[in-house]
Amino acid sequence: MKNLLLLVIGLLFNSVAFSTTYYVSNSGNNSNSGLSWAEAFLTLQTAADAVVAGDVVLVENGTYAGFDLRNVNGTSANPITFQADGNSVLINSSGPIRDDGINVENADYVIIDGFIVNDIGGVGNGIRVVVSDHCIVRNCSCDNNAERGIFTGFTDDILIENNICTNSIAEHGIYVSNSSDRPIVRYNECHGNNAIGIHMNADLSAGGDGIISDAQVYGNRLYDNNLAAGLNMDGLENPIAYNNLIYNNHFAQGIALFQQDGAIATQGAKVYNNTIIVPSDGRWGILVNVGSNPNTDILNNIIINLHAWRGCISIENQSQFSSNYNIVNDKMSNAGDGSTISFAAWQALGLGTNSMLADPLNQIFSDPGNDDYSLLTNSQAIDSGTGSINSIVTDDFDGNARPQGSAYDIGAYEYLAPLSVDILDPVRVKEVHGQVWVNWSTAAEINSDYFEVKKSSDGKNWQEIEQLSAKGNSHKNNYYRVKDSDTSPGLTYYRVIERDFNGQKTILGTASIIVSGETKISIFPNPSSSYFILQHDLNPGDIHQIELWSINGKMVKTFDPRKAILDVSGINDGSYFLRVFAKNEFFFEEQIIIKN
């Protein structure tokens, strides 16, 4: 027992190395240490010059010049993070080296989160990431920048998510270029850009193999862009594009698959469950140029074209190409741009045997006049798709699970019957020193059976962590929370799903958090008859109170916070909650079982 105690105490008080958090504020000074708000730096560049792997830069609301981060890498477990600490952190002038607002160059594992980058002049991009792998650009807004909103080049495994890129003066909203494999571009909004909403160009002339492999592009809203396409793919191999809402892009295709600068024609594309509305001054819904036909599948899409004669899908070679379960107009092409055939002639080629001609827009969508392309009750798209794509498409544009009915719906949205749960507060997540709490509440519940809480590291593959009983039928506020103790450092998504007694499921919400993983705490053995051991990596003296509570909400005992051995001898058998308070706040809670 003595040896065990020595081991526990050694683990308990062993100090750990923490990464550095730097602070930047308009009221700061670059001669400060940058280690607190009171000692904040004045400029972003000063922080960029200081960071190493694992460091975090928090930026207070205000207006700043841009920054240039070069030749310093984070790691998978310890990325370098630049985080806006508020919703109005504005960069409106370039960094010290290039014209860009934010430039990340030759720097792997970097996260850019929550910045507004507007009005960058010269030949600048809002955000530029080049020759840098495993980077993340999320929750940023880029408007009225000289070249593009977000530009990347030679960036393997980049994640671009939840950004708004608008009114780029020269070119595109988001541009993924050069030999950049496995990019994920999701949940972004691009509109008003001079050229393309999302442009992907492997560009052999710039070096590398000239191929972008295994791109995933999903859940994006692309509208009112000009020229080429809402989504342009040049030189891509096996890309996946699904759940995108693409409408009102002028002089442009909805989606274009082709070869111009890339080493190959885009091929092996999986184009699933998109909603594409082409205006009268647009071009084709989906353009599949010569060489892009091999292993390309177009399934479950709504493609409606208001152009005088251009239509929904254009191909030049039918070999190894498939298209089915789409809703289209009576305008197709098997000879490329410049000619059309009827839908019946398209089907005669063996294409679209389960596709259907589109009803009027106002019979398919809830409010197309106001760009609401969710499905109307009794829409022809409901339960009309194929489930063969279920290994890729598991939810819809709004994150609702597919299918809701007897089969997949066609288009970016899955039809939802009226909710049986009235949400009071959305799903929220909070890390409490290595553990994540998932919280939500309802104002009313009808026929509600239980909630599933799931987590994911990539937003696609979900693991259930707990089921929680719902209230059935209730017309009062109900509050729920679930704790995830089995966390890993890095980005984690949490999702709450409600299940009715009739089996219908509804996603109540999804939230994400970057788990720091800096502090861990555990209780063992559990169950126990006479004592528990509290193990953690806090500093000595940080814990100031330890309490034992019954499941009925009564405090049973307090313990000496300086001791690692918690004596529970003499306490009745049963389930209890052990609560730990540290650093003047609630820190940890664990259910324990006393069993003599």
N, C-alpha and C positions, 0 to 999 in steps of 0.2 A: 504493500500500500504506500509506503514511504517513497519508493522509486516512482510509482505512478504519480504521486503528488508533485515530485520534482519535475517530472516530464510535463505535466499539465501547467505548472507554474512557468516553466521555460517557454512553453508554447504561448502561454497567456501574455507574457510580458516581453516577448521577442519583438523588437522594433522592426518596422517595415519601411521601405523606401517609398515615398509618395511622389507622384509627379507634381510639377509646379503649375499653379494657376496664376496667370497674369491678368491684369485689369487695365482697360483702356477707357479713358473718359475725356470729354471736352474740357473738364476742369483739372485734368492731370498735368504732369510735367515729366518730360523725358529724363530728367535727372533723378526722378523717384525710383524706388525699387520695383514698382509695378506689381507688388505682391498683395495689395489690398485696394479697396476703392479709395481709401484715404491716401494711398501711395501710388495711385494709378499713373500709367504712362499717358502721354498726350496723343501720340500717333500710333497708328496700326503698324507702321514700318518698324518702330522700335521694338514692339512685341515680336514681329516676324523675325527680327534679327536675333532674338533671344531664345526662341523655342527649340526644343529637342523632342525626341520621341516621348509620348505620353503627356506632353504639356497641353494645357487648355488656355485659350485667350478669350476672356469675356469682355464684351464691348457694350458700353452703356449707350442708351439712346442719345443721338446727336448726329452731327454731320462731320464727315472725315474725308481726308485724302486716301487714295487707295494704297495697296501694299503689294510687295513682290516677295514671294517665298521661293527660295531656290536652294538646291543642293543639300537638303536636309530631309531625312526620312523618318516617318513614324514606323510602327510595326502593326501587325494584325491585332495584337493585344493592347498596344499602346499607340494609338494614332495621335497625330497632331491635330488639334481641333481649334478652329476659330468660330466662336459662337456669339451671335447677337443676343445680348441680355435685355431684350425688349423688342417691340415691334416697329421701331422707327430708327433703326441704325442705318443711316444713309451714307453711301459713298458716291460723291458726285464729281470727283476729279481723279485723275490717273495716279498710279504709283510712281516711284522715282525712276524706273528704268524704261518701262514700256508705256504705251498709251492706255493699256487696260486698267479697269478699276481694280480687279483682283487678278494677279498672275501667279500661278503655281507651276513651277518648272523644275523638272528633274527632282521631284519630291514625292515619294510614295507614301501611301496611307495618310492622307490629309483629308480632313472634313471641313467643309465650308457650310455654315448653317445660319440661315435667318437674316441675311443682309439684303438691303435695298441698294441696287447699283444703277444709277440713272445718269443720263446726259453725258456719258463719256465721249470725248471728241477725238479728233485726229483720225487714226485708223484703229481705234480701240474697241475691244469687246468689253461687255460688262464683266464677265468672269472668263478667264482663260486658264485651261489646265492642259499642259503638254508634257510629253515624255515623263509621265507620272502614272504609276499603276495603283490600283486599289484605292482610288480617291472617291469621295462622296461630295456632291453639291446638292444641297437640299434646302427647301423652304426659303429660297431667295426670290427676289423680284428684280427684273432687269428691264428698264424701259428707256427708249429713245437713245440707244447707244449707237455709235458711229457704224460699227460693223455688224455685230451679232450680240444677242443676249448672253448665251453661254457657248463657248467654243472649246473643243477638246481635240487633241491630236496625239497619236501614239500613246493611248491610255488604256491598257488592258484592265478589265474588271472594274470599270468606272460605273458608279451609280449616280444617276441624275434624276431626282425625284421631288415632287411637290413644289416645283418652281413656276413662276409666271414670267414669261418672256414676251415683251410686246414692243411694237413700233421700232424695231431695228431699222436704221436708216438705209444701210446699203444692202444687207442680206437677210439672214435667217433668225428665227427665234432661238433654236438650239441646233448646233452643228457638231456632229461627231465625225472626225475625219481621220484619214490615214489608217495604217494597220493597227486597229484597236479591237482586240478580241473580247468577246463576252460583255459588251456594254449592256447596261439595263437603263432604259429611259422610260419612266413611268410617272403617272399622276401629275403631269405638267400641263400648263395651259399656255398656248402660243397663239397670239392674234395680232393683227395689224402690222405684221412685219412686211418689209418691202419685197421679200422673196418667199422662202419656204418656211413652213411651221417647224418641222423637224427634218433636217437634211443629214443623211449619212452617206459619206463618200470615202471609199477606201484609197483613192488617189495613188496609183502606182508610181507616178512621177516623183512623189515626195520621198520615196524609199520604202523599205519593208516589202512585204509580199503583196501589197495592194489589195488585201482581202480583209474585210471585217467579218469575223466568224461568230456565229451563235448569239447574235444580238436579240434582245427582248425589248419590245416596244409595246407598252400596254397602258390602258387607263388614261390616255392623254386626250385633252380637248384642243382641237386645232381648227381655227376658223378665221375668216376674214384676212387671210394671208394672200399674197400676190405672187404669181409666177411659179411655174414648174409643178409643185404638188403640195398638198398638206403634209404628206409624209413621203420623202424621196429616198430611195435606196439604190445606190450605185456601187456594185462590187461587193455585195454581201453574200455570205454562204450560210444557209440554214437559218435565216432570221425568223422570228416569231412576232407577229403583230396582231394583237387582239384587244377587244374592249375599248378601242379608240373611237371617239366621236369627232368626225371630220365633216365640216360643213361650210358652205359659203366661201370657199377659197377661189379667187378669181384668176382666170387665165391659167388654170392649174388642174392637174389630176387630183383625185382624192389620194390615191396611193400609186406610186410609180416604181416598177421593178425593171432595171435596165443596166446597161453598161455604157459609161462614157469615160470616166477617169480610172475606174477600178480595173484590176487585173482580170476579172471575170464579170460576166453578166450575173446580176443577183439571181440566185437559184436556190431551190429547196425551201422556198418561203412558205410559211404556214400563216394564212391570213384568215382569222377566225373572229366571228362575232363583233365586227365593226359596224358602225352606222355611218354611212357616207351619203351626204346630200350635196350634189354638184349644182351650182347656180347656172343661170342661163349664159353667163360669160365664162363658164368653166370649160374643162376638157373632158377626159374620161373619168369614170368612177375608179376603176382599177386598170392600169395600163401594164401589160406584161409584154415587154419588148422581146425581140428575137434573142434566144439564148437563156431567157429567164423562165422558160416553161418547165425544165426538168425538175420533177419532184416538188412542184409548187401546187399547193392545195388552197382553194378558196371556198370556205364553208361557213354557213350560218351568218352571212353578212346581209344587211339591208343596204342596197346600192340604188339610189334614185338620182336620175340625171335630168335636169331641167333645160339643158342645152337643146337647141333646135334639132340637131341630128346626131351629135355624139351621144354615146350610150354608157352602159354600165361596166362591162368587162371587155377589154380588147386584148386578143392574143395574136401572135403571128405563127406559132407552131403549136399544135395540139399534143405532140408527143410527150408522154410522161406528165401531163398536166391534168388536174382534176378540179372540178367546180360543181358544187351541189348545195342544196338546202339554202339557197339565197333568195332574197326578194329583190326583183329587178324590174326595170321597164322593158318595153318591147324594142330594145335597141342594143345589139351586141355586135362583136366583130371577131372574125377568125382570120382577118387579113391586116391587122394593125390599124393605126389611126388613119382615117381617110375614107373608110367605108363601113357600112353597117349591114347586119343581117337581122332577121326577126328572131324573137325568142323561140318560136317554133323551129326555125332553121338551126338555131343553137342546140336545141334539144335533139334534133335529128342527127347531130354530130356525136351524140352520146353524152353530152354535157348538160348538167342541170336537170336531170330527170326528176328530182324531187324539189326543184326550185319552183317559184311561183311569180306570176306577174303582180306588180304592186297595186294595191288599192290607192285611192287618193290619200294624200298625206294626212289629212284631218281624220281619216278613219284608221290610221296606223298609230299616230303619235298623240300624246296628250295635248300639246299646244305648239305645233310647229311654227306658227306665226311669231311666237316669242322664243323660238329656239329651244323649246322643251321637247326633246325626242325620246322621253320615256314612253312606255307603251300604254296605249288606251285600252280600257276594258273591251274585250272582244276583238282586239287587234289580231290580224291574220298572222302576226309573228309569234303569238303565244303558243307554246308547245309544238312548234312546227320545225324545230331544228334537230340536228343529230347530236347524240351524246358521244360520238366517236372521238371527240376532242377533249373528253373529260380529264385526261392526264395533264392538260395544259390550262384549260379554262375552267376554273372552279368557282368563280364568282363573277359579278358583272361590274359595270362602270362605277356604280356606287358602293361596291364591296358586298352586295347581297349575294348569298349563296345561290349557286345554280345546281340543278334546276329547282324552281319553286313548285312547278306543277308536274305533270306526267312526263314531260320531255323538256329539253332545252328550248328556250326562246331564241328567236333569230334577232340579231342586232346587239348593240352594246348594252342594252338594258334587259333585265329580267323583270317580268311583270310581278308586282307585289300586291297581293290582296290586302285589304285594310288591316292595319296592325292590331294585334291583340294586346300590345303593351304600349302605354303612353309614357314616353321617356321624360323623366324629370331633369336629370343631369346626365350628360353623355359619359361614355367610358373614359375614365382618367387613370393614369398610372403614375406612381411615385416610387422612387427608390429610397429605401430607408436602410442605408449602410449595408449594401450587398443583397438585400431582399427587395422584391418589387411587390407593391400593393396595387391591386386592380380594383377600382371603385366605380359603381354606377348606381343609379336610383330610378325608380319608376313612380309615376303619379297615379297610375291605374293599371290593372292587369285583368284580362278576360281569358279564361280557358288556358292559362299559362301553367305549364307543367314544371319545367326546370330550365336552368341556364347552364350552358357549357362555356368554360373559360379555356381558351387555347392560346398557345404562343408559337412564334415562328422566328427564325433568324433571317429569313429572306422574303417574308410576306407572301409566300406561295405554299410552302409545306408546313402544315400545322400539327402541333402536338397538344393533346388535351392535358391540362394540368388539374382540373377539378370540375365536378358537376355540383350545382347548388340548387336546392329545391326552390321553386317559385311560389307565389302566393295563391295560385289558382285563379280566383276571382277576388279582386280587391279594388277599392276606390279610395285608398289612402296612400300616402307616400311610404314607399318601402326602400330601404337602403341596403346595399349589398357590397361586400368586399371579399376578395380572395387574396391570399398571400402566396407568392412564388419564392420559395427558399432555394430552389435549385437553379440558380442563375449563373450566367457566364458573362464576362466583360464584353462590351460591344453592343451593337444595335440589336434590339429585340422588339418584336411586334406582339401585341396582345389583342385578342378579339373575344367579344362576348356574343354568344348566340342564344336566342330564346327558342325553346321548343314548346309547341302547343300539345295539348292532350291528343289532338288528331294527327300529330306527327309533323305538322308544318313548322319550318324553321325560319327565323329571321335574324339577320346579323344586326345587333343593336349598335355596334360601333367597333372601331379598331383604333388603337393608339400605339405609339411607339416611344421607346426610351433608349438612351444610351446608358447601359449599366456600367458603372465605374468599377464595381467589384473590388473597391479599395479595402473594405472592411468586412470580415466574415465573423460569424458568431454561431456557436452550436451548443446543444445540450445533449449530454449522453451520460449513462445509458438511459434509454427510454423505450419501454416502461422501466421503473425501478422501485425497489421496496423501501430504501432508507436514505439514499442520497442521489443527487445529480451533480454532474461536473459541468461548469460553465467555461467554455473555451472560446477565446476571441483573440484578435490581434490589435486591440486598442492599447493606448498608452496607459501606464499605471495612473490611477486616480480619475480616469475619465468616467467610469461608472460610478454613479452616486446613489442609485437606489435599485433594489431588486424586490419584486412583489410576487406573491402567489395568490391567485384569484380563483374562486370557484366558478363553475359554469353558470351559476345563478347570479353572478355579478357581485359577490361579496369577497372582500380581501381576507385571506386566511392567515397569511404570515408575511413578514418582511425578513430579508437576509442581510448579513453584513456584506456590503458591496466590495469589500477588500478581499473577500475569500472566494476561491474557485470551487470549493466543495459546499453544496447546498444541502443541508440536513433536513430531511422530511420525515424522519422517524416519528411515529406517534400520530401522523395525519391519516385520516380515513382513506380507504381505497377509493379511487375514482379518477375522473378526468379534471384537470385544472389548467389554468393559463399562467405561465410564467412571464412576467413583464419586466423588462430591463430598461432603465432610464440612464442615459449618458449624455454628456455635453449639454445638460440642461434641457433635454427634450426626450420625448418618447423615442425609444431606439429599436426595440425588438420585442416580439411576442411569439411564444411557442406553446402549443398544447402539449402537456405532459400527462402521463398516466402513472399513478401510484398504485402499485399492486403488490400486496404483502403475500 
